[in-house]
Each structure stands twice: as C-alpha cells, then as structure tokens.
Amino acid sequence: MIRAVCGGTHLTVRGHAGHGQSGQDIAAVSALVYALAGVLQEKGQLARGDIREGYADIAGTGDCAREFALVRCGLEMLAGQYPESVEIGS
C-alpha cells in the first residue's frame, strides 16, 4: 500500500503498491513526486526533498501551494483507480 499525506506545502509518501516489483510499481506516483521536487527546485522553493525507495518527503517554501494541490489531485485520481494500493490522508 502506498500512503500519501499531503497538506499545504508538504507531501510525504511511503510504501509500495504491491502490483509489481519494487521500482516497477505504480510509476505515476513516483512521476508526481519527482515532478513536484523538480518544479520546486527550479523555482527555488524546495525546502526539503528526501526521495528514496519506498519513501519521499517534500516540503516547499513561498507561494507553492498550487503545485502541491495539483500533485494531491493526481494522487487522489490514482487512489480512485487503485483503491487497494494508494491511500491519501491530510
């Protein structure tokens, strides 16, 4: 199970969906996390970016709540598609 907690300008993602081998799972979750970190870094708004296998912790500074909201929306869509594998909290 992938568990994501997203609120304001902070996102934490933990776990593995169990659909495939580690690293070949629901790749859209990883894509969202890496895209968020990349955009924040490019804008100079990445306060923390700890991404490793089975875990990601991203925090932003400044006016970046929209970027986090967009990622949360994507995660909610994945949770709707794969409710047994992706869970969103706040």
Secondary structure as a PSIPRED ss2 file (coil, helix, strand):
# PSIPRED VFORMAT (PSIPRED V4.0)

   1 M C   1.000  0.000  0.000
   2 I E   0.000  0.000  1.000
   3 R E   0.000  0.000  1.000
   4 A E   0.000  0.000  1.000
   5 V E   0.000  0.000  1.000
   6 C E   0.000  0.000  1.000
   7 G E   0.000  0.000  1.000
   8 G C   1.000  0.000  0.000
   9 T C   1.000  0.000  0.000
  10 H E   0.000  0.000  1.000
  11 L E   0.000  0.000  1.000
  12 T E   0.000  0.000  1.000
  13 V E   0.000  0.000  1.000
  14 R E   0.000  0.000  1.000
  15 G E   0.000  0.000  1.000
  16 H C   1.000  0.000  0.000
  17 A C   1.000  0.000  0.000
  18 G C   1.000  0.000  0.000
  19 H C   1.000  0.000  0.000
  20 G C   1.000  0.000  0.000
  21 Q C   1.000  0.000  0.000
  22 S C   1.000  0.000  0.000
  23 G C   1.000  0.000  0.000
  24 Q C   1.000  0.000  0.000
  25 D C   1.000  0.000  0.000
  26 I C   1.000  0.000  0.000
  27 A H   0.000  1.000  0.000
  28 A H   0.000  1.000  0.000
  29 V H   0.000  1.000  0.000
  30 S H   0.000  1.000  0.000
  31 A H   0.000  1.000  0.000
  32 L H   0.000  1.000  0.000
  33 V H   0.000  1.000  0.000
  34 Y H   0.000  1.000  0.000
  35 A H   0.000  1.000  0.000
  36 L H   0.000  1.000  0.000
  37 A H   0.000  1.000  0.000
  38 G H   0.000  1.000  0.000
  39 V H   0.000  1.000  0.000
  40 L H   0.000  1.000  0.000
  41 Q H   0.000  1.000  0.000
  42 E H   0.000  1.000  0.000
  43 K C   1.000  0.000  0.000
  44 G C   1.000  0.000  0.000
  45 Q C   1.000  0.000  0.000
  46 L E   0.000  0.000  1.000
  47 A E   0.000  0.000  1.000
  48 R E   0.000  0.000  1.000
  49 G E   0.000  0.000  1.000
  50 D E   0.000  0.000  1.000
  51 I E   0.000  0.000  1.000
  52 R E   0.000  0.000  1.000
  53 E C   1.000  0.000  0.000
  54 G C   1.000  0.000  0.000
  55 Y E   0.000  0.000  1.000
  56 A E   0.000  0.000  1.000
  57 D E   0.000  0.000  1.000
  58 I E   0.000  0.000  1.000
  59 A E   0.000  0.000  1.000
  60 G E   0.000  0.000  1.000
  61 T C   1.000  0.000  0.000
  62 G C   1.000  0.000  0.000
  63 D C   1.000  0.000  0.000
  64 C C   1.000  0.000  0.000
  65 A H   0.000  1.000  0.000
  66 R H   0.000  1.000  0.000
  67 E H   0.000  1.000  0.000
  68 F H   0.000  1.000  0.000
  69 A H   0.000  1.000  0.000
  70 L H   0.000  1.000  0.000
  71 V H   0.000  1.000  0.000
  72 R H   0.000  1.000  0.000
  73 C H   0.000  1.000  0.000
  74 G H   0.000  1.000  0.000
  75 L H   0.000  1.000  0.000
  76 E H   0.000  1.000  0.000
  77 M H   0.000  1.000  0.000
  78 L H   0.000  1.000  0.000
  79 A H   0.000  1.000  0.000
  80 G H   0.000  1.000  0.000
  81 Q H   0.000  1.000  0.000
  82 Y C   1.000  0.000  0.000
  83 P C   1.000  0.000  0.000
  84 E C   1.000  0.000  0.000
  85 S C   1.000  0.000  0.000
  86 V E   0.000  0.000  1.000
  87 E E   0.000  0.000  1.000
  88 I E   0.000  0.000  1.000
  89 G E   0.000  0.000  1.000
  90 S C   1.000  0.000  0.000
